Amino acid sequence: MDELRQANVVAFKNPEISGHDSLNFDYQDFFENGAVALHLVGPDGIILQANKAELDLLGYPAEDYLGRHIADFYPDRHVIEDILDRLCRGERIARYPARLRARDGSIKHVEITSSGHYRDGKLVNTRCFTVDVTDLERTRTQLRQHDSTYRQILESLPVAIYTTDQDGTITYYNRAAADLAGREPTVGKDKWCVTFKLFTADGQELPHDECPMAIALKENRPVRNQEAVAQRPDGSFFPFLPYPTPLQDEQGNLIGAVNMLLDLTDRQRAEEARQHLSAIVESSFDAIVSKDLNTIIKSWNHGAERLFGYTADEAIGQSVTMLIPDNHQDEEPRILQRIRRGERVEPFETTRQRKDGSLVPVSLTISPVRNATGQIVGASKIARDITSARENEHRIRMLMREVNHRVKNQYSVILSMIRETNKRSETPKQFESQVRERIMALSRSHDLLVSAEWKGATIRDLLAAQAESFPRGDVIEMSGPSLVLSPNAVQYLGIAFHELATNSTKYGVLSGDEGRISVTWGINGSDASKLFHLTWAETDGPEVQNIGQVGFGTVVLKRVAPAAVGGQGNLEYGPRGVIWSLEAPLAAVEASVANGS
């Protein structure tokens, strides 16, 4: 028997040393050869005995271990003090976690189980079983580190994640889950969901115990593709897609579940924006086409179908050069070169070719198309048919020339009016008054033409407009077929009517309370040579004063107005009124004939 065995046997057989009145052979053998580390400590903390397992655990020979204070081997002084204090008070220590320092300086994690032996109420010694749990503690530490790492990972994720036990009670949630739900769930109390209220995608209220997470736990299966809508405590809503997945132990038993909530708010907004944009594109009257950098058409709206004649099925996948006439083929390489540089092509006018081969003038606006990473992958093109615009532009130019011609005619009429009035005015005041009145008369005729877009005016409207500014203008009776005068006839007959009404106001029917004015017109002759004739006749008025053979009114009635419509005028002075008649070719008077309408 070696020295340690001898020491142990002596100690166990010596009651003063071992504290036992007797020690049977089995116990002694267990102490000496047992696999569990065991040592005896006196009431003063001195190590009395230690078996081989104990010495092997710490790497000490018996002579360096026995007789020393047990606290020398505990790096945590308070731990051994607490153990000894409890034993002195008569407590039993069971699996007390502690650390021991080995001979090589390493630290052993152990669990201490100890009980005291007492005599007359006093502690004689303690028997301590030491179980090495270093590997277990190392594993626990690794697990804690892994758990900490996983939690840090989960906390740093921008997506909402939470876990539950097998009954659905929440055991963990990350910050993103709380932020998304707008609330702090209560771990260990809240069940199934971290959200406040739930609804189905179509707006029906969804009880928490019927949510996808509850189904996943109750049926022990993952649940996918079930969108839902959650309401936060502040009343706001957000759509989301849950990914509840059951968790199982090594035997396949359900132990809980993990759920990830994917916020669909941005995706829903993007989809709404895409649909809105798509609706705008499809409803646009303009042709909107997209192409890649190899000129291949990728999209084709209804406007493009209307403008170019190709359906979407016919156009998509073809080269956009099919729309470009041969004499414009050099445009596409230049356009693509600018697009590759990221430049927007400013609107320009060109010509494109329809499916039937006809050419159409268009205004093109071309912009780069980028993918999600900002890389240019193609171009969008808006083509607007400018056929009508060009026609309108042509009409405007024609109208401007016509307006210019008419304005010059107006200038001529006004200059002639000023010249003739000046010759026959006795004072500047009289000249100013007469010129103003005659220009206003011309203006009234002009207003009729403008309101009718210079297509002409009827004799009735022209007479009513000129007579409106004179007293008793309503006594003028009109009779004749419906006839629209040409713009030229409107201006010169308007002047004639003004001069007749002015004369009547001074000398004729409109100067008193008696008499009447009758204006009649008609058409005579064959189709090839129809003549228009008009008569202004005053009857039963005051005795007529001669208005003079050289007055401006006489010149207008006898010469200017008839000549303007290629006809002849006659002015007669009866005892009770003036009679003016005009005869002219219908083609020079009627708007429908003169304008070809």
C-alpha positions as a printed NumPy array, in Angstrom:
array([[   0.   ,    0.   ,    0.   ],
       [   1.454,    3.376,   -1.098],
       [   2.004,    6.373,    1.124],
       [  -1.324,    8.052,    0.261],
       [  -3.269,    4.847,    0.847],
       [  -1.539,    4.363,    4.154],
       [  -2.288,    7.936,    5.171],
       [  -5.921,    7.599,    4.254],
       [  -6.312,    4.296,    6.085],
       [  -4.644,    5.64 ,    9.219],
       [  -6.823,    8.717,    9.122],
       [ -10.029,    6.771,    8.664],
       [  -9.198,    4.347,   11.473],
       [  -8.22 ,    7.117,   13.839],
       [ -11.346,    8.697,   15.251],
       [  -9.489,   11.733,   16.352],
       [  -8.402,   12.297,   12.795],
       [ -11.272,   10.994,   10.749],
       [ -14.088,   11.864,   13.061],
       [ -15.603,    8.405,   12.588],
       [ -15.987,    5.916,   15.427],
       [ -15.546,    3.076,   12.967],
       [ -14.889,    2.646,    9.272],
       [ -15.758,   -0.547,    7.445],
       [ -13.697,   -1.941,    4.635],
       [ -16.182,   -1.003,    1.828],
       [ -16.233,    2.652,    2.764],
       [ -12.478,    2.714,    3.018],
       [ -12.186,    1.123,   -0.406],
       [ -14.684,    3.604,   -1.835],
       [ -12.71 ,    6.485,   -0.367],
       [  -9.424,    5.245,   -1.667],
       [ -10.422,    3.925,   -5.08 ],
       [ -13.594,    5.815,   -5.86 ],
       [ -13.851,    7.737,   -9.102],
       [ -15.417,   10.728,   -7.358],
       [ -13.005,   13.26 ,   -5.902],
       [ -13.37 ,   13.269,   -2.138],
       [ -11.61 ,   15.026,    0.7  ],
       [ -12.059,   15.64 ,    4.434],
       [ -11.652,   19.085,    5.942],
       [ -11.307,   19.89 ,    9.631],
       [ -13.328,   22.571,   11.401],
       [ -10.452,   24.995,   10.928],
       [ -10.447,   24.446,    7.167],
       [  -7.337,   22.293,    7.054],
       [  -7.431,   19.446,    4.531],
       [  -7.202,   16.167,    6.451],
       [  -7.617,   13.593,    3.753],
       [  -7.984,   13.406,   -0.053],
       [  -8.387,   10.457,   -2.345],
       [  -6.557,    9.813,   -5.538],
       [  -9.394,   11.227,   -7.698],
       [  -9.173,   14.487,   -5.768],
       [  -5.4  ,   14.719,   -6.13 ],
       [  -5.583,   13.815,   -9.821],
       [  -8.242,   16.467,  -10.373],
       [  -5.955,   19.239,   -9.138],
       [  -2.601,   17.653,  -10.04 ],
       [  -1.109,   17.8  ,   -6.529],
       [   0.918,   15.142,   -4.721],
       [  -0.412,   14.284,   -1.28 ],
       [   2.396,   16.061,    0.561],
       [   1.604,   19.36 ,   -1.237],
       [  -2.13 ,   19.09 ,   -0.663],
       [  -2.827,   17.561,    2.723],
       [  -2.398,   19.816,    5.723],
       [  -3.068,   22.996,    3.793],
       [  -6.07 ,   25.268,    4.229],
       [  -8.774,   24.509,    1.76 ],
       [  -9.116,   28.229,    0.911],
       [  -5.671,   28.12 ,   -0.719],
       [  -7.209,   26.31 ,   -3.658],
       [ -10.258,   28.547,   -4.159],
       [  -9.627,   31.669,   -6.303],
       [ -12.966,   32.996,   -5.109],
       [ -12.403,   33.501,   -1.367],
       [ -15.989,   34.348,   -0.629],
       [ -17.151,   31.034,   -2.052],
       [ -15.197,   28.822,    0.355],
       [ -16.005,   31.131,    3.253],
       [ -19.706,   30.758,    2.443],
       [ -19.369,   26.956,    2.204],
       [ -17.541,   26.639,    5.543],
       [ -19.933,   29.042,    7.238],
       [ -22.936,   27.027,    6.126],
       [ -21.381,   23.754,    7.239],
       [ -20.576,   25.224,   10.66 ],
       [ -24.231,   26.184,   11.003],
       [ -25.203,   22.607,   10.322],
       [ -26.374,   23.056,    6.73 ],
       [ -25.761,   20.534,    4.028],
       [ -24.205,   21.717,    0.759],
       [ -25.508,   20.198,   -2.473],
       [ -23.923,   20.84 ,   -5.904],
       [ -22.538,   24.209,   -4.901],
       [ -20.859,   25.78 ,   -7.986],
       [ -17.266,   26.777,   -7.336],
       [ -13.869,   27.166,   -8.949],
       [ -10.638,   25.42 ,   -7.913],
       [  -7.121,   26.344,   -8.866],
       [  -5.047,   23.382,  -10.097],
       [  -1.311,   22.997,   -9.571],
       [  -0.597,   24.132,  -13.173],
       [  -2.541,   27.344,  -12.57 ],
       [  -5.602,   26.296,  -14.577],
       [  -9.057,   26.799,  -13.177],
       [ -11.379,   23.884,  -12.682],
       [ -15.123,   24.414,  -12.546],
       [ -16.636,   22.085,   -9.965],
       [ -19.771,   21.368,   -8.007],
       [ -19.309,   20.766,   -4.271],
       [ -21.568,   18.459,   -2.254],
       [ -20.651,   18.385,    1.426],
       [ -21.982,   17.506,    4.868],
       [ -20.486,   17.874,    8.345],
       [ -19.785,   15.373,   11.106],
       [ -20.657,   16.759,   14.512],
       [ -19.91 ,   15.695,   18.083],
       [ -21.615,   17.366,   20.999],
       [ -22.985,   19.921,   18.582],
       [ -19.577,   20.867,   17.295],
       [ -18.211,   20.346,   13.835],
       [ -15.538,   17.682,   13.78 ],
       [ -14.9  ,   17.517,   10.044],
       [ -16.62 ,   17.784,    6.685],
       [ -16.699,   15.287,    3.896],
       [ -16.657,   16.965,    0.492],
       [ -17.437,   15.385,   -2.865],
       [ -16.018,   17.358,   -5.784],
       [ -17.446,   16.852,   -9.297],
       [ -15.46 ,   18.305,  -12.204],
       [ -17.877,   20.224,  -14.47 ],
       [ -15.218,   22.143,  -16.403],
       [ -16.236,   20.662,  -19.751],
       [ -19.892,   21.209,  -18.92 ],
       [ -19.21 ,   24.803,  -17.903],
       [ -17.176,   25.327,  -21.045],
       [ -20.119,   24.046,  -23.048],
       [ -22.479,   26.258,  -21.09 ],
       [ -20.223,   29.247,  -21.72 ],
       [ -20.102,   28.464,  -25.394],
       [ -23.87 ,   28.137,  -25.445],
       [ -24.232,   31.455,  -23.658],
       [ -21.822,   33.026,  -26.101],
       [ -23.711,   31.518,  -29.   ],
       [ -26.977,   32.643,  -27.485],
       [ -25.57 ,   36.152,  -27.023],
       [ -24.289,   36.139,  -30.587],
       [ -27.605,   34.954,  -31.932],
       [ -29.456,   37.573,  -29.922],
       [ -27.131,   40.282,  -31.191],
       [ -27.713,   39.057,  -34.714],
       [ -31.476,   39.026,  -34.205],
       [ -31.41 ,   42.445,  -32.591],
       [ -29.414,   43.892,  -35.472],
       [ -31.705,   42.507,  -38.149],
       [ -34.034,   45.092,  -39.711],
       [ -36.826,   42.518,  -39.95 ],
       [ -39.235,   41.715,  -37.113],
       [ -38.565,   38.356,  -35.405],
       [ -40.06 ,   36.78 ,  -32.285],
       [ -40.28 ,   33.323,  -30.699],
       [ -42.842,   31.461,  -28.612],
       [ -42.978,   28.282,  -26.586],
       [ -45.1  ,   25.311,  -27.624],
       [ -48.183,   26.943,  -26.095],
       [ -47.741,   30.145,  -28.133],
       [ -46.498,   32.318,  -25.268],
       [ -43.943,   34.846,  -26.468],
       [ -40.435,   34.101,  -25.196],
       [ -38.418,   36.65 ,  -27.181],
       [ -38.794,   39.513,  -29.657],
       [ -36.246,   41.806,  -31.27 ],
       [ -36.338,   45.588,  -31.495],
       [ -37.569,   45.533,  -35.087],
       [ -40.622,   43.523,  -33.987],
       [ -41.506,   46.056,  -31.295],
       [ -40.971,   48.962,  -33.681],
       [ -43.111,   47.349,  -36.377],
       [ -45.912,   46.465,  -33.955],
       [ -45.763,   49.879,  -32.291],
       [ -45.798,   48.285,  -28.841],
       [ -43.657,   46.371,  -26.332],
       [ -45.01 ,   42.81 ,  -26.033],
       [ -44.969,   41.211,  -22.585],
       [ -42.647,   38.195,  -22.623],
       [ -44.195,   35.237,  -20.82 ],
       [ -47.7  ,   36.676,  -21.078],
       [ -48.621,   37.77 ,  -24.609],
       [ -49.544,   34.893,  -26.885],
       [ -49.303,   34.123,  -30.589],
       [ -48.54 ,   37.615,  -31.946],
       [ -46.612,   40.754,  -31.065],
       [ -49.193,   42.921,  -32.827],
       [ -52.077,   44.857,  -31.263],
       [ -54.894,   43.856,  -33.626],
       [ -54.978,   41.671,  -36.713],
       [ -57.038,   41.641,  -39.893],
       [ -57.089,   39.492,  -42.992],
       [ -55.882,   40.939,  -46.281],
       [ -59.519,   41.696,  -47.241],
       [ -60.17 ,   43.605,  -43.99 ],
       [ -61.879,   40.97 ,  -41.807],
       [ -60.857,   40.974,  -38.138],
       [ -58.543,   38.055,  -37.335],
       [ -58.442,   36.698,  -33.749],
       [ -54.901,   36.178,  -32.445],
       [ -55.504,   32.478,  -31.788],
       [ -56.371,   32.042,  -35.466],
       [ -53.361,   33.894,  -36.82 ],
       [ -50.718,   32.089,  -38.955],
       [ -48.443,   31.638,  -35.897],
       [ -51.232,   29.921,  -33.982],
       [ -51.93 ,   27.638,  -36.936],
       [ -48.229,   26.769,  -37.248],
       [ -48.08 ,   25.723,  -33.581],
       [ -51.429,   23.931,  -33.495],
       [ -50.718,   21.977,  -36.682],
       [ -46.928,   21.737,  -36.172],
       [ -46.139,   22.965,  -39.692],
       [ -44.786,   26.101,  -41.341],
       [ -47.384,   28.52 ,  -42.71 ],
       [ -46.577,   30.51 ,  -45.849],
       [ -48.114,   33.021,  -48.257],
       [ -50.838,   34.318,  -45.939],
       [ -50.728,   38.097,  -46.007],
       [ -52.346,   39.975,  -43.153],
       [ -52.849,   43.522,  -41.901],
       [ -51.986,   44.668,  -38.392],
       [ -53.154,   47.705,  -36.465],
       [ -50.879,   49.533,  -34.048],
       [ -52.139,   51.027,  -30.778],
       [ -51.921,   54.49 ,  -32.375],
       [ -54.482,   53.409,  -34.988],
       [ -52.134,   53.104,  -37.953],
       [ -52.169,   49.999,  -40.154],
       [ -49.464,   48.074,  -41.972],
       [ -49.639,   45.037,  -44.288],
       [ -47.199,   42.213,  -43.627],
       [ -46.284,   38.664,  -44.63 ],
       [ -45.59 ,   36.244,  -41.709],
       [ -43.235,   33.247,  -41.834],
       [ -44.131,   31.162,  -38.73 ],
       [ -41.996,   28.005,  -38.403],
       [ -42.245,   25.362,  -35.628],
       [ -39.123,   24.495,  -33.572],
       [ -38.479,   20.866,  -32.565],
       [ -36.031,   19.072,  -30.295],
       [ -33.811,   16.145,  -31.294],
       [ -36.694,   13.722,  -30.907],
       [ -38.947,   15.832,  -33.101],
       [ -41.082,   17.116,  -30.254],
       [ -42.561,   20.594,  -30.65 ],
       [ -40.827,   23.041,  -28.313],
       [ -41.93 ,   26.379,  -29.776],
       [ -41.871,   28.437,  -32.949],
       [ -40.128,   31.383,  -34.574],
       [ -41.882,   33.963,  -36.703],
       [ -40.558,   36.612,  -39.058],
       [ -42.822,   39.496,  -40.122],
       [ -42.018,   41.066,  -43.479],
       [ -43.396,   44.62 ,  -43.67 ],
       [ -45.154,   45.034,  -47.016],
       [ -45.833,   48.755,  -46.693],
       [ -43.098,   49.867,  -49.087],
       [ -43.807,   47.021,  -51.474],
       [ -47.511,   47.832,  -51.437],
       [ -46.784,   51.501,  -52.108],
       [ -44.41 ,   50.558,  -54.895],
       [ -47.021,   48.244,  -56.38 ],
       [ -49.685,   50.944,  -56.162],
       [ -47.289,   53.413,  -57.789],
       [ -46.447,   50.854,  -60.49 ],
       [ -50.111,   50.189,  -61.189],
       [ -50.827,   53.924,  -61.213],
       [ -47.966,   54.534,  -63.622],
       [ -49.015,   51.567,  -65.73 ],
       [ -52.565,   52.94 ,  -65.931],
       [ -51.221,   56.339,  -66.995],
       [ -48.996,   54.749,  -69.628],
       [ -51.773,   52.542,  -70.976],
       [ -54.332,   55.355,  -71.077],
       [ -51.939,   57.865,  -72.626],
       [ -52.839,   58.989,  -76.117],
       [ -49.123,   59.297,  -76.844],
       [ -47.123,   56.27 ,  -77.923],
       [ -44.923,   55.121,  -75.011],
       [ -42.33 ,   52.5  ,  -75.868],
       [ -39.346,   51.074,  -73.98 ],
       [ -36.343,   49.365,  -75.541],
       [ -33.067,   47.832,  -74.406],
       [ -29.615,   48.996,  -75.449],
       [ -29.768,   46.619,  -78.424],
       [ -32.849,   48.471,  -79.819],
       [ -35.182,   45.574,  -78.901],
       [ -38.691,   46.728,  -77.925],
       [ -39.635,   45.718,  -74.355],
       [ -42.995,   47.447,  -73.83 ],
       [ -45.679,   48.873,  -76.095],
       [ -48.786,   50.766,  -74.95 ],
       [ -52.164,   51.304,  -76.627],
       [ -51.042,   54.722,  -77.823],
       [ -48.246,   53.029,  -79.764],
       [ -50.76 ,   50.617,  -81.29 ],
       [ -52.921,   53.527,  -82.445],
       [ -50.021,   55.542,  -83.811],
       [ -47.95 ,   52.87 ,  -85.533],
       [ -50.516,   50.154,  -86.267],
       [ -48.613,   47.267,  -84.647],
       [ -50.13 ,   45.32 ,  -81.746],
       [ -48.05 ,   44.727,  -78.635],
       [ -47.545,   41.078,  -79.624],
       [ -46.251,   42.164,  -83.017],
       [ -43.92 ,   44.86 ,  -81.678],
       [ -42.413,   43.471,  -78.454],
       [ -39.223,   41.583,  -79.217],
       [ -38.651,   43.39 ,  -82.529],
       [ -36.084,   46.092,  -83.199],
       [ -37.344,   49.648,  -82.881],
       [ -35.629,   50.377,  -86.199],
       [ -38.688,   48.897,  -87.93 ],
       [ -40.392,   52.236,  -87.173],
       [ -37.609,   54.349,  -88.668],
       [ -37.708,   55.253,  -92.39 ],
       [ -34.596,   54.532,  -94.442],
       [ -33.598,   58.176,  -94.647],
       [ -33.672,   58.475,  -90.812],
       [ -31.813,   55.27 ,  -89.849],
       [ -28.786,   57.294,  -88.717],
       [ -30.812,   58.714,  -85.799],
       [ -30.928,   55.525,  -83.714],
       [ -27.132,   55.057,  -83.226],
       [ -26.809,   58.684,  -82.118],
       [ -29.74 ,   58.29 ,  -79.711],
       [ -28.318,   55.12 ,  -78.127],
       [ -24.911,   56.737,  -77.765],
       [ -26.406,   59.555,  -75.707],
       [ -28.571,   57.144,  -73.682],
       [ -25.514,   55.039,  -72.742],
       [ -23.944,   58.223,  -71.393],
       [ -27.026,   58.738,  -69.216],
       [ -28.209,   61.794,  -71.118],
       [ -31.84 ,   62.659,  -71.694],
       [ -32.584,   63.352,  -75.336],
       [ -34.44 ,   66.628,  -75.627],
       [ -37.692,   66.518,  -77.622],
       [ -37.144,   66.709,  -81.342],
       [ -39.338,   66.36 ,  -84.401],
       [ -38.784,   63.618,  -86.938],
       [ -40.642,   61.118,  -89.092],
       [ -41.579,   57.528,  -88.337],
       [ -43.12 ,   54.751,  -90.392],
       [ -46.379,   52.944,  -89.663],
       [ -47.142,   49.278,  -90.231],
       [ -48.89 ,   50.122,  -93.518],
       [ -45.803,   51.945,  -94.728],
       [ -47.218,   55.447,  -94.361],
       [ -45.111,   58.129,  -92.745],
       [ -46.172,   60.151,  -89.736],
       [ -44.505,   63.262,  -88.288],
       [ -43.797,   62.817,  -84.562],
       [ -42.225,   64.626,  -81.645],
       [ -39.905,   62.28 ,  -79.697],
       [ -38.783,   62.485,  -76.079],
       [ -36.264,   59.807,  -75.04 ],
       [ -34.908,   59.124,  -71.521],
       [ -32.574,   56.484,  -70.009],
       [ -34.06 ,   53.538,  -68.099],
       [ -32.068,   52.279,  -65.078],
       [ -32.3  ,   49.076,  -63.082],
       [ -32.38 ,   48.822,  -59.276],
       [ -28.61 ,   49.326,  -59.045],
       [ -28.694,   52.463,  -61.18 ],
       [ -27.225,   50.825,  -64.265],
       [ -28.619,   52.022,  -67.607],
       [ -30.363,   49.088,  -69.258],
       [ -32.468,   50.76 ,  -71.91 ],
       [ -34.523,   53.781,  -72.888],
       [ -38.114,   54.95 ,  -72.819],
       [ -39.535,   56.833,  -75.749],
       [ -42.635,   59.005,  -75.949],
       [ -43.79 ,   59.639,  -79.492],
       [ -46.49 ,   62.227,  -80.135],
       [ -48.269,   62.501,  -83.448],
       [ -47.826,   66.094,  -84.605],
       [ -49.822,   65.772,  -87.834],
       [ -52.633,   67.901,  -86.431],
       [ -50.143,   70.324,  -84.919],
       [ -48.492,   70.833,  -88.278],
       [ -51.86 ,   71.237,  -89.954],
       [ -52.872,   73.739,  -87.295],
       [ -49.6  ,   75.536,  -87.773],
       [ -50.281,   75.709,  -91.494],
       [ -53.793,   76.97 ,  -90.853],
       [ -52.452,   79.56 ,  -88.427],
       [ -49.978,   80.786,  -91.013],
       [ -52.768,   80.966,  -93.588],
       [ -54.98 ,   82.759,  -91.091],
       [ -52.221,   85.216,  -90.25 ],
       [ -51.821,   85.993,  -93.934],
       [ -55.582,   86.4  ,  -94.221],
       [ -55.684,   88.601,  -91.112],
       [ -52.828,   90.648,  -92.505],
       [ -54.727,   91.073,  -95.761],
       [ -57.924,   92.028,  -93.953],
       [ -56.162,   94.43 ,  -91.621],
       [ -54.632,   96.13 ,  -94.629],
       [ -58.114,   96.379,  -96.148],
       [ -59.355,   97.859,  -92.888],
       [ -56.507,  100.352,  -92.951],
       [ -57.459,  101.274,  -96.494],
       [ -61.086,  101.75 ,  -95.552],
       [ -60.158,  103.827,  -92.495],
       [ -57.672,  105.95 ,  -94.433],
       [ -60.26 ,  106.559,  -97.166],
       [ -62.823,  107.388,  -94.482],
       [ -60.473,  109.861,  -92.816],
       [ -59.505,  111.444,  -96.115],
       [ -63.071,  111.894,  -97.354],
       [ -64.324,  113.054,  -93.95 ],
       [ -61.513,  115.575,  -93.726],
       [ -62.473,  117.053,  -97.092],
       [ -66.026,  117.625,  -95.954],
       [ -65.582,  118.693,  -92.321],
       [ -65.881,  122.35 ,  -91.474],
       [ -64.176,  122.16 ,  -88.047],
       [ -61.71 ,  119.82 ,  -86.297],
       [ -64.377,  118.936,  -83.771],
       [ -66.784,  117.936,  -86.512],
       [ -64.024,  115.891,  -88.179],
       [ -63.206,  114.097,  -84.931],
       [ -66.851,  113.286,  -84.216],
       [ -67.593,  111.963,  -87.683],
       [ -64.421,  109.877,  -87.888],
       [ -65.098,  108.384,  -84.464],
       [ -68.693,  107.476,  -85.404],
       [ -67.646,  105.901,  -88.702],
       [ -64.816,  103.911,  -87.104],
       [ -67.244,  102.686,  -84.429],
       [ -69.61 ,  101.593,  -87.203],
       [ -66.748,   99.724,  -88.844],
       [ -65.934,   98.201,  -85.439],
       [ -69.476,   96.881,  -85.024],
       [ -69.22 ,   95.102,  -88.345],
       [ -65.821,   93.794,  -87.343],
       [ -67.237,   92.414,  -84.062],
       [ -69.834,   90.438,  -86.015],
       [ -67.121,   88.932,  -88.165],
       [ -64.91 ,   88.025,  -85.207],
       [ -67.775,   86.315,  -83.381],
       [ -68.447,   84.295,  -86.538],
       [ -64.719,   83.513,  -87.052],
       [ -64.71 ,   85.722,  -90.153],
       [ -67.153,   83.462,  -91.941],
       [ -69.586,   86.335,  -92.504],
       [ -72.805,   87.735,  -91.056],
       [ -76.476,   87.843,  -92.017],
       [ -78.088,   91.024,  -93.327],
       [ -80.461,   91.059,  -90.353],
       [ -77.612,   90.882,  -87.818],
       [ -75.655,   93.538,  -89.677],
       [ -78.613,   95.934,  -89.824],
       [ -79.486,   95.334,  -86.155],
       [ -75.889,   95.989,  -85.087],
       [ -75.633,   99.258,  -87.033],
       [ -79.104,  100.52 ,  -85.998],
       [ -78.564,   99.755,  -82.302],
       [ -76.795,  103.045,  -81.576],
       [ -79.521,  105.179,  -83.245],
       [ -82.841,  106.329,  -81.719],
       [ -85.895,  104.547,  -83.08 ],
       [ -83.664,  101.951,  -84.729],
       [ -86.361,   99.408,  -84.06 ],
       [ -88.649,  100.936,  -86.726],
       [ -86.508,   99.41 ,  -89.439],
       [ -88.444,   96.576,  -91.082],
       [ -86.462,   93.801,  -92.802],
       [ -87.61 ,   91.332,  -95.416],
       [ -85.659,   88.89 ,  -97.547],
       [ -84.314,   85.373,  -97.811],
       [ -81.739,   84.032,  -95.356],
       [ -78.394,   85.157,  -96.637],
       [ -74.903,   85.269,  -95.076],
       [ -72.803,   88.131,  -96.396],
       [ -69.117,   87.669,  -97.12 ],
       [ -66.661,   89.473,  -94.777],
       [ -65.949,   92.074,  -97.474],
       [ -69.656,   92.732,  -98.039],
       [ -70.233,   92.96 ,  -94.271],
       [ -67.654,   95.739,  -93.889],
       [ -68.802,   97.897,  -96.807],
       [ -72.543,   97.348,  -96.426],
       [ -72.107,   98.069,  -92.71 ],
       [ -70.613,  101.463,  -93.607],
       [ -73.47 ,  102.079,  -96.051],
       [ -76.105,  101.22 ,  -93.414],
       [ -74.38 ,  103.531,  -90.942],
       [ -74.426,  106.441,  -93.393],
       [ -78.11 ,  105.824,  -94.232],
       [ -79.043,  105.679,  -90.526],
       [ -76.959,  108.8  ,  -89.787],
       [ -78.699,  110.713,  -92.609],
       [ -82.101,  109.435,  -91.42 ],
       [ -81.323,  110.613,  -87.886],
       [ -80.508,  114.085,  -89.163],
       [ -83.078,  114.524,  -91.923],
       [ -85.334,  111.484,  -92.25 ],
       [ -87.58 ,  109.023,  -90.481],
       [ -85.261,  108.517,  -87.493],
       [ -85.308,  112.259,  -86.794],
       [ -89.017,  112.335,  -85.869],
       [ -91.864,  110.215,  -84.651],
       [ -93.445,  109.321,  -88.004],
       [ -92.606,  107.179,  -90.987],
       [ -90.984,  103.866,  -91.449],
       [ -87.883,  102.324,  -92.989],
       [ -88.105,   99.18 ,  -95.042],
       [ -85.051,   97.176,  -96.041],
       [ -85.73 ,   94.412,  -98.525],
       [ -83.415,   92.134, -100.467],
       [ -83.645,   89.257, -102.846],
       [ -81.921,   87.236, -105.557],
       [ -82.73 ,   87.272, -109.257],
       [ -81.356,   85.629, -112.36 ],
       [ -80.211,   82.197, -113.462],
       [ -77.756,   79.949, -111.663],
       [ -74.84 ,   81.164, -113.71 ],
       [ -75.532,   84.866, -113.219],
       [ -77.497,   85.366, -110.072],
       [ -77.807,   88.944, -108.91 ],
       [ -78.281,   90.253, -105.417],
       [ -80.379,   93.363, -104.944],
       [ -81.127,   95.361, -101.791],
       [ -83.268,   98.416, -101.16 ],
       [ -83.369,  100.867,  -98.26 ],
       [ -86.608,  102.875,  -98.472],
       [ -87.859,  105.574,  -96.119],
       [ -91.56 ,  106.491,  -96.358],
       [ -93.977,  108.778,  -94.568],
       [ -91.169,  110.667,  -92.901],
       [ -90.549,  114.409,  -92.688],
       [ -89.842,  116.356,  -95.816],
       [ -86.381,  115.337,  -97.002],
       [ -83.566,  117.821,  -97.025],
       [ -80.99 ,  117.203,  -99.725],
       [ -77.932,  115.614,  -98.069],
       [ -75.673,  116.906, -100.744],
       [ -74.144,  115.408, -103.848],
       [ -70.589,  115.58 , -102.606],
       [ -70.985,  114.363,  -98.956],
       [ -69.091,  111.334,  -97.609],
       [ -72.331,  109.39 ,  -97.25 ],
       [ -73.189,  110.021, -100.9  ],
       [ -69.738,  108.828, -101.98 ],
       [ -70.107,  105.664,  -99.915],
       [ -73.617,  104.888, -101.161],
       [ -73.06 ,  105.674, -104.815],
       [ -69.482,  104.609, -105.358],
       [ -67.481,  103.005, -102.515],
       [ -69.893,  100.324, -101.247],
       [ -71.196,   99.249, -104.709],
       [ -67.668,   99.067, -106.116],
       [ -66.464,   96.926, -103.174],
       [ -68.944,   94.165, -104.175],
       [ -68.652,   94.681, -107.929],
       [ -72.119,   96.191, -108.298],
       [ -73.987,   99.453, -108.787],
       [ -75.701,  101.733, -106.325],
       [ -78.49 ,  104.254, -106.798],
       [ -79.535,  107.02 , -104.358],
       [ -82.88 ,  108.835, -104.748],
       [ -84.446,  111.598, -102.661],
       [ -88.25 ,  111.55 , -102.524],
       [ -90.433,  114.138, -100.835],
       [ -91.019,  111.916,  -97.832],
       [ -87.829,  109.789,  -97.666],
       [ -84.596,  108.448,  -99.116],
       [ -84.371,  105.329, -101.297],
       [ -81.022,  103.555, -101.777],
       [ -80.719,  100.466, -103.93 ],
       [ -77.821,   98.148, -104.624],
       [ -77.415,   95.478, -107.248],
       [ -74.363,   93.184, -107.359],
       [ -73.339,   89.656, -108.41 ],
       [ -74.397,   87.164, -105.747],
       [ -70.927,   85.579, -105.849],
       [ -69.413,   88.831, -104.576],
       [ -71.898,   89.178, -101.736],
       [ -72.777,   85.756, -100.373],
       [ -70.292,   84.105,  -98.03 ],
       [ -71.125,   80.532,  -99.009],
       [ -70.289,   81.278, -102.634],
       [ -67.453,   83.706, -102.112],
       [ -65.668,   81.436,  -99.553],
       [ -66.399,   78.166, -101.259],
       [ -68.132,   76.804,  -98.187]])
